[in-house]
């Protein structure tokens, strides 16, 4: 009976840690999306000013 209780506690701990990791990944995903949104306009400007016109020759 003690083994069953111990295994149940381990499973509950694992589930708690799993849920915590999922929440942390969700927050990280939101931060990455925010940074990408902030960088998108800057990347478009860089592409236009970095000499994207074909060279005449």
N, C-alpha and C positions, 0 to 999 in steps of 0.2 A: 504493500500500500504506500509505503514511503517513496518507493521508486516512481510510482504513478504520479504522486503529488509533485515530486521533483521534476519529472518530465513536463508536467503541466505548467509549472512555474517557468521552466526554460522556454517552453513554447510561447507563453504569454510575454516573456521578456523579449524574445525574438520578434514577436509581432509588434510590440511597442517600438523597438528599434527600427523595424522595417517602416512603420508609419512615420517615424521621425525622419528617416532618410528620404522618404517620398516627399514630405513637406519641404525639406531642405532643397531637394532637387527642383521642386516647383518654384521656390523662391529664386534659385539660381537661374532657372530658365527665364523667369520674368526679368531678372537683372540683365541677362545676356540680350534679350529682346530689346530692352530699353537702350542699351549701349549701341546695338545695331541700328536702331532708329535714329539715334543721335549722330551716328557716323555716316549714314546714307547720304544726307545732303552734302556733307564735306567730300565724300568720295565722288559725287557727281561733279562738284566744282573742280576737283583735282583733275578729273578726266578732261574737262573742257580747257583747262589752262596748261595742261602738260604737253602741248604740241600734238594734238590729235589730227591736225590737218596733214594731208599728204605732202611730201616734199616735192617741190617742182624741179624738174630736171630735164 
